[in-house]
Amino acid sequence: MDYPFFRTLHIATVHLTLILFLLRGFWMLIESAHLHARWARIVPHINDSLLLVAAIAMLVITGMNPLDQPWLLAKIVGLLAYIALGTVALKRGRTKTVRVVALIAALAMFGYIMAVAITKQVIPGIV
């Protein structure tokens, strides 16, 4: 397996992550029991694990160190914020208002991570 394989896997799992998060966010908004289905709690974790494996494999193959690449470090910090906000949005938010605000913030963070990945700039749009 080579870099193009892991890059394709990474991109595919990123798309699936967004789709699953949007679906679970919608279920949270309408208070659907589907949000608590076994598969809805397991599949996203499997997908996100594959996403992480692909990212690490790309780092190993290219020899890149996130500490030497500010944009990669920004993606990692953004990912941690996205995870925290997503947890509040889907589980830990005490009120629906808190969950909705966290959902919007998590989606904004996802957008930031995507922009950083595309531009390879910590502050996308600034060259």
Buried (B, 14 or more C-beta within 10 A) or exposed (E): EEEEEBBEBBEBBBEBBBEBBEBBBEBBBEEBEEBEEEEBEEEBEEBBEBBEBBBEBBBEBEEEEBEEBBBBBBBEBBBEBBEBBBEBBBBEBEEEEEBBBBBEBBBEBBBBBBBBBEBEBBEBEEE
